[in-house]
Amino acid sequence: MNNVPTSHRLEALSVDIPEACRLTGLGRSKLYDLLGNGEIASIKVGKRRLIVVAELRAWLDRLSSTQRGA
């Protein structure tokens, strides 16, 4: 994949919990709180819990628009 130009690389469609924490800057406990109360949706594939990257973006958009309106 190192020889593939950046413009042709695919972005991840989903990420595991540690990667979602890294991408958002959230701690593991806070992320699980958000998953538990339905603010962020996740999917289960086998034993793995995955979060669709678009779901993380949507949550951040909702959060930022709520805070802008406050």
CHARMM internal coordinates of N, CA and C (Angstrom, degrees):
IC EDIT
DIST 1 N 1 CA 1.4436
DIST 1 CA 1 C 1.5257
ANGL 1 N 1 CA 1 C 111.70
DIST 1 C 2 N 1.3271
ANGL 1 CA 1 C 2 N 117.39
DIHE 1 N 1 CA 1 C 2 N -15.83
DIST 2 N 2 CA 1.4535
ANGL 1 C 2 N 2 CA 120.68
DIHE 1 CA 1 C 2 N 2 CA 179.87
DIST 2 CA 2 C 1.5139
ANGL 2 N 2 CA 2 C 112.89
DIHE 1 C 2 N 2 CA 2 C -66.09
DIST 2 C 3 N 1.3284
ANGL 2 CA 2 C 3 N 117.49
DIHE 2 N 2 CA 2 C 3 N -23.92
DIST 3 N 3 CA 1.4580
ANGL 2 C 3 N 3 CA 120.30
DIHE 2 CA 2 C 3 N 3 CA -179.31
DIST 3 CA 3 C 1.5231
ANGL 3 N 3 CA 3 C 113.17
DIHE 2 C 3 N 3 CA 3 C -88.93
DIST 3 C 4 N 1.3117
ANGL 3 CA 3 C 4 N 117.22
DIHE 3 N 3 CA 3 C 4 N -3.53
DIST 4 N 4 CA 1.4562
ANGL 3 C 4 N 4 CA 121.52
DIHE 3 CA 3 C 4 N 4 CA -179.56
DIST 4 CA 4 C 1.5244
ANGL 4 N 4 CA 4 C 108.40
DIHE 3 C 4 N 4 CA 4 C -84.33
DIST 4 C 5 N 1.3338
ANGL 4 CA 4 C 5 N 117.74
DIHE 4 N 4 CA 4 C 5 N 128.23
DIST 5 N 5 CA 1.4631
ANGL 4 C 5 N 5 CA 119.46
DIHE 4 CA 4 C 5 N 5 CA 178.30
DIST 5 CA 5 C 1.5283
ANGL 5 N 5 CA 5 C 110.97
DIHE 4 C 5 N 5 CA 5 C -58.29
DIST 5 C 6 N 1.3163
ANGL 5 CA 5 C 6 N 115.88
DIHE 5 N 5 CA 5 C 6 N 145.97
DIST 6 N 6 CA 1.4598
ANGL 5 C 6 N 6 CA 121.44
DIHE 5 CA 5 C 6 N 6 CA -178.60
DIST 6 CA 6 C 1.5214
ANGL 6 N 6 CA 6 C 111.82
DIHE 5 C 6 N 6 CA 6 C -52.73
DIST 6 C 7 N 1.3163
ANGL 6 CA 6 C 7 N 117.62
DIHE 6 N 6 CA 6 C 7 N -37.88
DIST 7 N 7 CA 1.4592
ANGL 6 C 7 N 7 CA 120.92
DIHE 6 CA 6 C 7 N 7 CA -177.95
DIST 7 CA 7 C 1.5241
ANGL 7 N 7 CA 7 C 112.61
DIHE 6 C 7 N 7 CA 7 C -66.85
DIST 7 C 8 N 1.3448
ANGL 7 CA 7 C 8 N 118.40
DIHE 7 N 7 CA 7 C 8 N -16.77
DIST 8 N 8 CA 1.4521
ANGL 7 C 8 N 8 CA 122.00
DIHE 7 CA 7 C 8 N 8 CA -178.96
DIST 8 CA 8 C 1.5281
ANGL 8 N 8 CA 8 C 113.64
DIHE 7 C 8 N 8 CA 8 C -103.84
DIST 8 C 9 N 1.3289
ANGL 8 CA 8 C 9 N 117.82
DIHE 8 N 8 CA 8 C 9 N -1.09
DIST 9 N 9 CA 1.4601
ANGL 8 C 9 N 9 CA 120.75
DIHE 8 CA 8 C 9 N 9 CA -179.98
DIST 9 CA 9 C 1.5134
ANGL 9 N 9 CA 9 C 109.84
DIHE 8 C 9 N 9 CA 9 C -77.74
DIST 9 C 10 N 1.3192
ANGL 9 CA 9 C 10 N 115.03
DIHE 9 N 9 CA 9 C 10 N 141.71
DIST 10 N 10 CA 1.4530
ANGL 9 C 10 N 10 CA 120.59
DIHE 9 CA 9 C 10 N 10 CA 178.07
DIST 10 CA 10 C 1.5123
ANGL 10 N 10 CA 10 C 110.78
DIHE 9 C 10 N 10 CA 10 C -85.34
DIST 10 C 11 N 1.2997
ANGL 10 CA 10 C 11 N 115.77
DIHE 10 N 10 CA 10 C 11 N 140.15
DIST 11 N 11 CA 1.4579
ANGL 10 C 11 N 11 CA 121.52
DIHE 10 CA 10 C 11 N 11 CA 174.70
DIST 11 CA 11 C 1.5252
ANGL 11 N 11 CA 11 C 108.01
DIHE 10 C 11 N 11 CA 11 C -82.53
DIST 11 C 12 N 1.3114
ANGL 11 CA 11 C 12 N 116.87
DIHE 11 N 11 CA 11 C 12 N 145.61
DIST 12 N 12 CA 1.4596
ANGL 11 C 12 N 12 CA 120.77
DIHE 11 CA 11 C 12 N 12 CA 177.96
DIST 12 CA 12 C 1.5288
ANGL 12 N 12 CA 12 C 109.85
DIHE 11 C 12 N 12 CA 12 C -61.27
DIST 12 C 13 N 1.3091
ANGL 12 CA 12 C 13 N 116.40
DIHE 12 N 12 CA 12 C 13 N 136.65
DIST 13 N 13 CA 1.4646
ANGL 12 C 13 N 13 CA 121.45
DIHE 12 CA 12 C 13 N 13 CA 177.74
DIST 13 CA 13 C 1.5103
ANGL 13 N 13 CA 13 C 111.47
DIHE 12 C 13 N 13 CA 13 C -86.20
DIST 13 C 14 N 1.3245
ANGL 13 CA 13 C 14 N 116.53
DIHE 13 N 13 CA 13 C 14 N -30.77
DIST 14 N 14 CA 1.4571
ANGL 13 C 14 N 14 CA 120.98
DIHE 13 CA 13 C 14 N 14 CA 178.02
DIST 14 CA 14 C 1.5225
ANGL 14 N 14 CA 14 C 108.80
DIHE 13 C 14 N 14 CA 14 C -144.08
DIST 14 C 15 N 1.3324
ANGL 14 CA 14 C 15 N 114.96
DIHE 14 N 14 CA 14 C 15 N 158.22
DIST 15 N 15 CA 1.4605
ANGL 14 C 15 N 15 CA 120.72
DIHE 14 CA 14 C 15 N 15 CA -178.70
DIST 15 CA 15 C 1.5264
ANGL 15 N 15 CA 15 C 109.47
DIHE 14 C 15 N 15 CA 15 C -136.38
DIST 15 C 16 N 1.3279
ANGL 15 CA 15 C 16 N 115.65
DIHE 15 N 15 CA 15 C 16 N 157.07
DIST 16 N 16 CA 1.4599
ANGL 15 C 16 N 16 CA 119.41
DIHE 15 CA 15 C 16 N 16 CA 175.74
DIST 16 CA 16 C 1.5363
ANGL 16 N 16 CA 16 C 109.37
DIHE 15 C 16 N 16 CA 16 C -82.39
DIST 16 C 17 N 1.3102
ANGL 16 CA 16 C 17 N 116.28
DIHE 16 N 16 CA 16 C 17 N 177.16
DIST 17 N 17 CA 1.4663
ANGL 16 C 17 N 17 CA 121.11
DIHE 16 CA 16 C 17 N 17 CA -175.30
DIST 17 CA 17 C 1.5326
ANGL 17 N 17 CA 17 C 112.68
DIHE 16 C 17 N 17 CA 17 C -59.99
DIST 17 C 18 N 1.3259
ANGL 17 CA 17 C 18 N 119.50
DIHE 17 N 17 CA 17 C 18 N -48.55
DIST 18 N 18 CA 1.4729
ANGL 17 C 18 N 18 CA 118.05
DIHE 17 CA 17 C 18 N 18 CA 179.36
DIST 18 CA 18 C 1.5331
ANGL 18 N 18 CA 18 C 113.12
DIHE 17 C 18 N 18 CA 18 C -59.22
DIST 18 C 19 N 1.3215
ANGL 18 CA 18 C 19 N 117.26
DIHE 18 N 18 CA 18 C 19 N -38.91
DIST 19 N 19 CA 1.4689
ANGL 18 C 19 N 19 CA 120.18
DIHE 18 CA 18 C 19 N 19 CA 179.14
DIST 19 CA 19 C 1.5263
ANGL 19 N 19 CA 19 C 110.92
DIHE 18 C 19 N 19 CA 19 C -70.18
DIST 19 C 20 N 1.3252
ANGL 19 CA 19 C 20 N 117.90
DIHE 19 N 19 CA 19 C 20 N -37.71
DIST 20 N 20 CA 1.4668
ANGL 19 C 20 N 20 CA 120.90
DIHE 19 CA 19 C 20 N 20 CA 176.63
DIST 20 CA 20 C 1.5296
ANGL 20 N 20 CA 20 C 110.00
DIHE 19 C 20 N 20 CA 20 C -62.62
DIST 20 C 21 N 1.3222
ANGL 20 CA 20 C 21 N 117.15
DIHE 20 N 20 CA 20 C 21 N -38.94
DIST 21 N 21 CA 1.4655
ANGL 20 C 21 N 21 CA 120.96
DIHE 20 CA 20 C 21 N 21 CA 176.24
DIST 21 CA 21 C 1.5248
ANGL 21 N 21 CA 21 C 110.21
DIHE 20 C 21 N 21 CA 21 C -62.93
DIST 21 C 22 N 1.3155
ANGL 21 CA 21 C 22 N 116.42
DIHE 21 N 21 CA 21 C 22 N -44.41
DIST 22 N 22 CA 1.4600
ANGL 21 C 22 N 22 CA 120.56
DIHE 21 CA 21 C 22 N 22 CA 179.99
DIST 22 CA 22 C 1.5256
ANGL 22 N 22 CA 22 C 111.42
DIHE 21 C 22 N 22 CA 22 C -63.25
DIST 22 C 23 N 1.3285
ANGL 22 CA 22 C 23 N 116.33
DIHE 22 N 22 CA 22 C 23 N -44.20
DIST 23 N 23 CA 1.4678
ANGL 22 C 23 N 23 CA 120.47
DIHE 22 CA 22 C 23 N 23 CA -177.84
DIST 23 CA 23 C 1.5234
ANGL 23 N 23 CA 23 C 112.76
DIHE 22 C 23 N 23 CA 23 C -66.15
DIST 23 C 24 N 1.3249
ANGL 23 CA 23 C 24 N 116.68
DIHE 23 N 23 CA 23 C 24 N -37.63
DIST 24 N 24 CA 1.4613
ANGL 23 C 24 N 24 CA 120.54
DIHE 23 CA 23 C 24 N 24 CA -175.61
DIST 24 CA 24 C 1.5207
ANGL 24 N 24 CA 24 C 114.06
DIHE 23 C 24 N 24 CA 24 C -94.05
DIST 24 C 25 N 1.3325
ANGL 24 CA 24 C 25 N 116.19
DIHE 24 N 24 CA 24 C 25 N -19.64
DIST 25 N 25 CA 1.4593
ANGL 24 C 25 N 25 CA 119.42
DIHE 24 CA 24 C 25 N 25 CA -175.23
DIST 25 CA 25 C 1.5249
ANGL 25 N 25 CA 25 C 112.70
DIHE 24 C 25 N 25 CA 25 C 82.21
DIST 25 C 26 N 1.3277
ANGL 25 CA 25 C 26 N 116.58
DIHE 25 N 25 CA 25 C 26 N 6.98
DIST 26 N 26 CA 1.4561
ANGL 25 C 26 N 26 CA 121.18
DIHE 25 CA 25 C 26 N 26 CA 179.28
DIST 26 CA 26 C 1.5231
ANGL 26 N 26 CA 26 C 110.23
DIHE 25 C 26 N 26 CA 26 C -84.49
DIST 26 C 27 N 1.3241
ANGL 26 CA 26 C 27 N 115.61
DIHE 26 N 26 CA 26 C 27 N 153.13
DIST 27 N 27 CA 1.4485
ANGL 26 C 27 N 27 CA 120.35
DIHE 26 CA 26 C 27 N 27 CA 171.82
DIST 27 CA 27 C 1.5227
ANGL 27 N 27 CA 27 C 109.80
DIHE 26 C 27 N 27 CA 27 C -79.60
DIST 27 C 28 N 1.3038
ANGL 27 CA 27 C 28 N 115.65
DIHE 27 N 27 CA 27 C 28 N 162.98
DIST 28 N 28 CA 1.4647
ANGL 27 C 28 N 28 CA 121.94
DIHE 27 CA 27 C 28 N 28 CA -178.77
DIST 28 CA 28 C 1.5336
ANGL 28 N 28 CA 28 C 111.79
DIHE 27 C 28 N 28 CA 28 C -59.63
DIST 28 C 29 N 1.3275
ANGL 28 CA 28 C 29 N 117.23
DIHE 28 N 28 CA 28 C 29 N -44.57
DIST 29 N 29 CA 1.4681
ANGL 28 C 29 N 29 CA 120.87
DIHE 28 CA 28 C 29 N 29 CA -178.86
DIST 29 CA 29 C 1.5239
ANGL 29 N 29 CA 29 C 111.49
DIHE 28 C 29 N 29 CA 29 C -63.48
DIST 29 C 30 N 1.3224
ANGL 29 CA 29 C 30 N 116.87
DIHE 29 N 29 CA 29 C 30 N -44.08
DIST 30 N 30 CA 1.4663
ANGL 29 C 30 N 30 CA 120.57
DIHE 29 CA 29 C 30 N 30 CA 179.53
DIST 30 CA 30 C 1.5227
ANGL 30 N 30 CA 30 C 110.86
DIHE 29 C 30 N 30 CA 30 C -64.10
DIST 30 C 31 N 1.3275
ANGL 30 CA 30 C 31 N 116.60
DIHE 30 N 30 CA 30 C 31 N -40.94
DIST 31 N 31 CA 1.4595
ANGL 30 C 31 N 31 CA 119.70
DIHE 30 CA 30 C 31 N 31 CA 178.54
DIST 31 CA 31 C 1.5237
ANGL 31 N 31 CA 31 C 110.43
DIHE 30 C 31 N 31 CA 31 C -62.46
DIST 31 C 32 N 1.3275
ANGL 31 CA 31 C 32 N 117.53
DIHE 31 N 31 CA 31 C 32 N -43.38
DIST 32 N 32 CA 1.4639
ANGL 31 C 32 N 32 CA 120.13
DIHE 31 CA 31 C 32 N 32 CA 177.73
DIST 32 CA 32 C 1.5282
ANGL 32 N 32 CA 32 C 111.25
DIHE 31 C 32 N 32 CA 32 C -65.23
DIST 32 C 33 N 1.3375
ANGL 32 CA 32 C 33 N 118.34
DIHE 32 N 32 CA 32 C 33 N -34.18
DIST 33 N 33 CA 1.4691
ANGL 32 C 33 N 33 CA 120.91
DIHE 32 CA 32 C 33 N 33 CA 174.42
DIST 33 CA 33 C 1.5309
ANGL 33 N 33 CA 33 C 110.44
DIHE 32 C 33 N 33 CA 33 C -60.27
DIST 33 C 34 N 1.3329
ANGL 33 CA 33 C 34 N 116.23
DIHE 33 N 33 CA 33 C 34 N -46.40
DIST 34 N 34 CA 1.4678
ANGL 33 C 34 N 34 CA 121.12
DIHE 33 CA 33 C 34 N 34 CA -179.54
DIST 34 CA 34 C 1.5271
ANGL 34 N 34 CA 34 C 111.39
DIHE 33 C 34 N 34 CA 34 C -65.20
DIST 34 C 35 N 1.3310
ANGL 34 CA 34 C 35 N 116.87
DIHE 34 N 34 CA 34 C 35 N -36.83
DIST 35 N 35 CA 1.4603
ANGL 34 C 35 N 35 CA 120.37
DIHE 34 CA 34 C 35 N 35 CA 176.16
DIST 35 CA 35 C 1.5245
ANGL 35 N 35 CA 35 C 110.01
DIHE 34 C 35 N 35 CA 35 C -66.92
DIST 35 C 36 N 1.3275
ANGL 35 CA 35 C 36 N 116.34
DIHE 35 N 35 CA 35 C 36 N -42.17
DIST 36 N 36 CA 1.4589
ANGL 35 C 36 N 36 CA 121.28
DIHE 35 CA 35 C 36 N 36 CA -177.10
DIST 36 CA 36 C 1.5175
ANGL 36 N 36 CA 36 C 113.75
DIHE 35 C 36 N 36 CA 36 C -65.87
DIST 36 C 37 N 1.3390
ANGL 36 CA 36 C 37 N 116.70
DIHE 36 N 36 CA 36 C 37 N -35.72
DIST 37 N 37 CA 1.4673
ANGL 36 C 37 N 37 CA 118.37
DIHE 36 CA 36 C 37 N 37 CA -179.26
DIST 37 CA 37 C 1.5277
ANGL 37 N 37 CA 37 C 112.90
DIHE 36 C 37 N 37 CA 37 C -93.41
DIST 37 C 38 N 1.3449
ANGL 37 CA 37 C 38 N 116.47
DIHE 37 N 37 CA 37 C 38 N 6.48
DIST 38 N 38 CA 1.4647
ANGL 37 C 38 N 38 CA 120.43
DIHE 37 CA 37 C 38 N 38 CA 173.08
DIST 38 CA 38 C 1.5138
ANGL 38 N 38 CA 38 C 115.51
DIHE 37 C 38 N 38 CA 38 C 83.75
DIST 38 C 39 N 1.3381
ANGL 38 CA 38 C 39 N 118.16
DIHE 38 N 38 CA 38 C 39 N 6.68
DIST 39 N 39 CA 1.4610
ANGL 38 C 39 N 39 CA 119.35
DIHE 38 CA 38 C 39 N 39 CA 179.26
DIST 39 CA 39 C 1.5285
ANGL 39 N 39 CA 39 C 111.73
DIHE 38 C 39 N 39 CA 39 C -71.13
DIST 39 C 40 N 1.3279
ANGL 39 CA 39 C 40 N 116.29
DIHE 39 N 39 CA 39 C 40 N -30.44
DIST 40 N 40 CA 1.4613
ANGL 39 C 40 N 40 CA 122.34
DIHE 39 CA 39 C 40 N 40 CA 175.47
DIST 40 CA 40 C 1.5244
ANGL 40 N 40 CA 40 C 106.68
DIHE 39 C 40 N 40 CA 40 C -126.82
DIST 40 C 41 N 1.3240
ANGL 40 CA 40 C 41 N 116.36
DIHE 40 N 40 CA 40 C 41 N 131.10
DIST 41 N 41 CA 1.4645
ANGL 40 C 41 N 41 CA 120.90
DIHE 40 CA 40 C 41 N 41 CA 178.93
DIST 41 CA 41 C 1.5233
ANGL 41 N 41 CA 41 C 110.01
DIHE 40 C 41 N 41 CA 41 C -91.61
DIST 41 C 42 N 1.3129
ANGL 41 CA 41 C 42 N 115.07
DIHE 41 N 41 CA 41 C 42 N 150.68
DIST 42 N 42 CA 1.4586
ANGL 41 C 42 N 42 CA 120.32
DIHE 41 CA 41 C 42 N 42 CA 176.21
DIST 42 CA 42 C 1.5195
ANGL 42 N 42 CA 42 C 109.01
DIHE 41 C 42 N 42 CA 42 C -137.14
DIST 42 C 43 N 1.3183
ANGL 42 CA 42 C 43 N 114.89
DIHE 42 N 42 CA 42 C 43 N 168.13
DIST 43 N 43 CA 1.4614
ANGL 42 C 43 N 43 CA 120.24
DIHE 42 CA 42 C 43 N 43 CA 177.59
DIST 43 CA 43 C 1.5221
ANGL 43 N 43 CA 43 C 107.85
DIHE 42 C 43 N 43 CA 43 C -126.03
DIST 43 C 44 N 1.2920
ANGL 43 CA 43 C 44 N 116.14
DIHE 43 N 43 CA 43 C 44 N 153.89
DIST 44 N 44 CA 1.4542
ANGL 43 C 44 N 44 CA 121.54
DIHE 43 CA 43 C 44 N 44 CA 178.24
DIST 44 CA 44 C 1.5302
ANGL 44 N 44 CA 44 C 107.57
DIHE 43 C 44 N 44 CA 44 C -113.41
DIST 44 C 45 N 1.3194
ANGL 44 CA 44 C 45 N 116.17
DIHE 44 N 44 CA 44 C 45 N 125.60
DIST 45 N 45 CA 1.4586
ANGL 44 C 45 N 45 CA 122.31
DIHE 44 CA 44 C 45 N 45 CA 177.48
DIST 45 CA 45 C 1.5251
ANGL 45 N 45 CA 45 C 105.82
DIHE 44 C 45 N 45 CA 45 C -124.19
DIST 45 C 46 N 1.3131
ANGL 45 CA 45 C 46 N 115.45
DIHE 45 N 45 CA 45 C 46 N 106.06
DIST 46 N 46 CA 1.4571
ANGL 45 C 46 N 46 CA 118.90
DIHE 45 CA 45 C 46 N 46 CA -172.96
DIST 46 CA 46 C 1.5125
ANGL 46 N 46 CA 46 C 108.22
DIHE 45 C 46 N 46 CA 46 C 64.25
DIST 46 C 47 N 1.3130
ANGL 46 CA 46 C 47 N 116.87
DIHE 46 N 46 CA 46 C 47 N -125.33
DIST 47 N 47 CA 1.4649
ANGL 46 C 47 N 47 CA 121.56
DIHE 46 CA 46 C 47 N 47 CA 177.92
DIST 47 CA 47 C 1.5209
ANGL 47 N 47 CA 47 C 112.42
DIHE 46 C 47 N 47 CA 47 C -93.94
DIST 47 C 48 N 1.3242
ANGL 47 CA 47 C 48 N 116.10
DIHE 47 N 47 CA 47 C 48 N -4.52
DIST 48 N 48 CA 1.4702
ANGL 47 C 48 N 48 CA 119.80
DIHE 47 CA 47 C 48 N 48 CA -176.17
DIST 48 CA 48 C 1.5192
ANGL 48 N 48 CA 48 C 112.21
DIHE 47 C 48 N 48 CA 48 C -89.67
DIST 48 C 49 N 1.3136
ANGL 48 CA 48 C 49 N 115.75
DIHE 48 N 48 CA 48 C 49 N 138.72
DIST 49 N 49 CA 1.4582
ANGL 48 C 49 N 49 CA 123.09
DIHE 48 CA 48 C 49 N 49 CA 173.66
DIST 49 CA 49 C 1.5170
ANGL 49 N 49 CA 49 C 106.40
DIHE 48 C 49 N 49 CA 49 C -101.54
DIST 49 C 50 N 1.3318
ANGL 49 CA 49 C 50 N 116.53
DIHE 49 N 49 CA 49 C 50 N 122.26
DIST 50 N 50 CA 1.4586
ANGL 49 C 50 N 50 CA 121.99
DIHE 49 CA 49 C 50 N 50 CA -179.13
DIST 50 CA 50 C 1.5155
ANGL 50 N 50 CA 50 C 110.41
DIHE 49 C 50 N 50 CA 50 C -121.02
DIST 50 C 51 N 1.3040
ANGL 50 CA 50 C 51 N 115.02
DIHE 50 N 50 CA 50 C 51 N 149.50
DIST 51 N 51 CA 1.4628
ANGL 50 C 51 N 51 CA 121.10
DIHE 50 CA 50 C 51 N 51 CA 175.90
DIST 51 CA 51 C 1.5214
ANGL 51 N 51 CA 51 C 106.90
DIHE 50 C 51 N 51 CA 51 C -119.67
DIST 51 C 52 N 1.3093
ANGL 51 CA 51 C 52 N 115.86
DIHE 51 N 51 CA 51 C 52 N 127.57
DIST 52 N 52 CA 1.4662
ANGL 51 C 52 N 52 CA 121.28
DIHE 51 CA 51 C 52 N 52 CA 177.94
DIST 52 CA 52 C 1.5321
ANGL 52 N 52 CA 52 C 107.37
DIHE 51 C 52 N 52 CA 52 C -69.66
DIST 52 C 53 N 1.3240
ANGL 52 CA 52 C 53 N 116.17
DIHE 52 N 52 CA 52 C 53 N 129.78
DIST 53 N 53 CA 1.4591
ANGL 52 C 53 N 53 CA 121.50
DIHE 52 CA 52 C 53 N 53 CA -176.77
DIST 53 CA 53 C 1.5331
ANGL 53 N 53 CA 53 C 110.83
DIHE 52 C 53 N 53 CA 53 C -57.33
DIST 53 C 54 N 1.3119
ANGL 53 CA 53 C 54 N 117.47
DIHE 53 N 53 CA 53 C 54 N -38.21
DIST 54 N 54 CA 1.4718
ANGL 53 C 54 N 54 CA 120.62
DIHE 53 CA 53 C 54 N 54 CA 178.19
DIST 54 CA 54 C 1.5298
ANGL 54 N 54 CA 54 C 110.72
DIHE 53 C 54 N 54 CA 54 C -61.14
DIST 54 C 55 N 1.3298
ANGL 54 CA 54 C 55 N 117.67
DIHE 54 N 54 CA 54 C 55 N -32.14
DIST 55 N 55 CA 1.4586
ANGL 54 C 55 N 55 CA 121.79
DIHE 54 CA 54 C 55 N 55 CA 176.96
DIST 55 CA 55 C 1.5273
ANGL 55 N 55 CA 55 C 111.00
DIHE 54 C 55 N 55 CA 55 C -66.70
DIST 55 C 56 N 1.3230
ANGL 55 CA 55 C 56 N 116.77
DIHE 55 N 55 CA 55 C 56 N -40.09
DIST 56 N 56 CA 1.4675
ANGL 55 C 56 N 56 CA 119.91
DIHE 55 CA 55 C 56 N 56 CA 176.20
DIST 56 CA 56 C 1.5264
ANGL 56 N 56 CA 56 C 110.91
DIHE 55 C 56 N 56 CA 56 C -63.38
DIST 56 C 57 N 1.3319
ANGL 56 CA 56 C 57 N 115.92
DIHE 56 N 56 CA 56 C 57 N -42.57
DIST 57 N 57 CA 1.4713
ANGL 56 C 57 N 57 CA 119.56
DIHE 56 CA 56 C 57 N 57 CA 178.97
DIST 57 CA 57 C 1.5271
ANGL 57 N 57 CA 57 C 111.08
DIHE 56 C 57 N 57 CA 57 C -64.05
DIST 57 C 58 N 1.3337
ANGL 57 CA 57 C 58 N 116.56
DIHE 57 N 57 CA 57 C 58 N -41.97
DIST 58 N 58 CA 1.4682
ANGL 57 C 58 N 58 CA 120.73
DIHE 57 CA 57 C 58 N 58 CA 179.74
DIST 58 CA 58 C 1.5276
ANGL 58 N 58 CA 58 C 110.18
DIHE 57 C 58 N 58 CA 58 C -62.69
DIST 58 C 59 N 1.3440
ANGL 58 CA 58 C 59 N 117.08
DIHE 58 N 58 CA 58 C 59 N -42.35
DIST 59 N 59 CA 1.4597
ANGL 58 C 59 N 59 CA 120.61
DIHE 58 CA 58 C 59 N 59 CA 178.71
DIST 59 CA 59 C 1.5378
ANGL 59 N 59 CA 59 C 110.40
DIHE 58 C 59 N 59 CA 59 C -62.11
DIST 59 C 60 N 1.3369
ANGL 59 CA 59 C 60 N 116.74
DIHE 59 N 59 CA 59 C 60 N -44.85
DIST 60 N 60 CA 1.4594
ANGL 59 C 60 N 60 CA 119.44
DIHE 59 CA 59 C 60 N 60 CA 178.95
DIST 60 CA 60 C 1.5271
ANGL 60 N 60 CA 60 C 111.67
DIHE 59 C 60 N 60 CA 60 C -63.67
DIST 60 C 61 N 1.3331
ANGL 60 CA 60 C 61 N 117.25
DIHE 60 N 60 CA 60 C 61 N -37.85
DIST 61 N 61 CA 1.4654
ANGL 60 C 61 N 61 CA 120.86
DIHE 60 CA 60 C 61 N 61 CA 176.74
DIST 61 CA 61 C 1.5239
ANGL 61 N 61 CA 61 C 110.88
DIHE 60 C 61 N 61 CA 61 C -63.31
DIST 61 C 62 N 1.3469
ANGL 61 CA 61 C 62 N 116.85
DIHE 61 N 61 CA 61 C 62 N -44.57
DIST 62 N 62 CA 1.4721
ANGL 61 C 62 N 62 CA 120.28
DIHE 61 CA 61 C 62 N 62 CA 178.24
DIST 62 CA 62 C 1.5227
ANGL 62 N 62 CA 62 C 110.50
DIHE 61 C 62 N 62 CA 62 C -62.39
DIST 62 C 63 N 1.3116
ANGL 62 CA 62 C 63 N 116.97
DIHE 62 N 62 CA 62 C 63 N -42.71
DIST 63 N 63 CA 1.4544
ANGL 62 C 63 N 63 CA 122.01
DIHE 62 CA 62 C 63 N 63 CA -179.18
DIST 63 CA 63 C 1.5248
ANGL 63 N 63 CA 63 C 110.81
DIHE 62 C 63 N 63 CA 63 C -63.76
DIST 63 C 64 N 1.3097
ANGL 63 CA 63 C 64 N 116.84
DIHE 63 N 63 CA 63 C 64 N -46.42
DIST 64 N 64 CA 1.4695
ANGL 63 C 64 N 64 CA 119.65
DIHE 63 CA 63 C 64 N 64 CA -178.02
DIST 64 CA 64 C 1.5202
ANGL 64 N 64 CA 64 C 111.68
DIHE 63 C 64 N 64 CA 64 C -68.73
DIST 64 C 65 N 1.3345
ANGL 64 CA 64 C 65 N 118.88
DIHE 64 N 64 CA 64 C 65 N -36.40
DIST 65 N 65 CA 1.4637
ANGL 64 C 65 N 65 CA 119.70
DIHE 64 CA 64 C 65 N 65 CA 178.83
DIST 65 CA 65 C 1.5213
ANGL 65 N 65 CA 65 C 110.83
DIHE 64 C 65 N 65 CA 65 C -71.82
DIST 65 C 66 N 1.3162
ANGL 65 CA 65 C 66 N 118.16
DIHE 65 N 65 CA 65 C 66 N -32.17
DIST 66 N 66 CA 1.4722
ANGL 65 C 66 N 66 CA 121.37
DIHE 65 CA 65 C 66 N 66 CA 175.81
DIST 66 CA 66 C 1.5203
ANGL 66 N 66 CA 66 C 110.09
DIHE 65 C 66 N 66 CA 66 C -66.83
DIST 66 C 67 N 1.3154
ANGL 66 CA 66 C 67 N 116.91
DIHE 66 N 66 CA 66 C 67 N -42.47
DIST 67 N 67 CA 1.4558
ANGL 66 C 67 N 67 CA 120.40
DIHE 66 CA 66 C 67 N 67 CA -178.27
DIST 67 CA 67 C 1.5200
ANGL 67 N 67 CA 67 C 111.67
DIHE 66 C 67 N 67 CA 67 C -72.89
DIST 67 C 68 N 1.3237
ANGL 67 CA 67 C 68 N 117.71
DIHE 67 N 67 CA 67 C 68 N -29.65
DIST 68 N 68 CA 1.4713
ANGL 67 C 68 N 68 CA 120.19
DIHE 67 CA 67 C 68 N 68 CA 176.48
DIST 68 CA 68 C 1.5177
ANGL 68 N 68 CA 68 C 110.65
DIHE 67 C 68 N 68 CA 68 C -68.09
DIST 68 C 69 N 1.3392
ANGL 68 CA 68 C 69 N 116.34
DIHE 68 N 68 CA 68 C 69 N -34.06
DIST 69 N 69 CA 1.4584
ANGL 68 C 69 N 69 CA 121.06
DIHE 68 CA 68 C 69 N 69 CA -178.05
DIST 69 CA 69 C 1.5107
ANGL 69 N 69 CA 69 C 113.13
DIHE 68 C 69 N 69 CA 69 C -80.06
DIST 69 C 70 N 1.3318
ANGL 69 CA 69 C 70 N 117.15
DIHE 69 N 69 CA 69 C 70 N -10.53
DIST 70 N 70 CA 1.4804
ANGL 69 C 70 N 70 CA 120.40
DIHE 69 CA 69 C 70 N 70 CA -176.90
DIST 70 CA 70 C 1.5126
ANGL 70 N 70 CA 70 C 111.81
DIHE 69 C 70 N 70 CA 70 C -82.36
END
COOR INIT
IC SEED 1 N 1 CA 1 C
IC BUILD
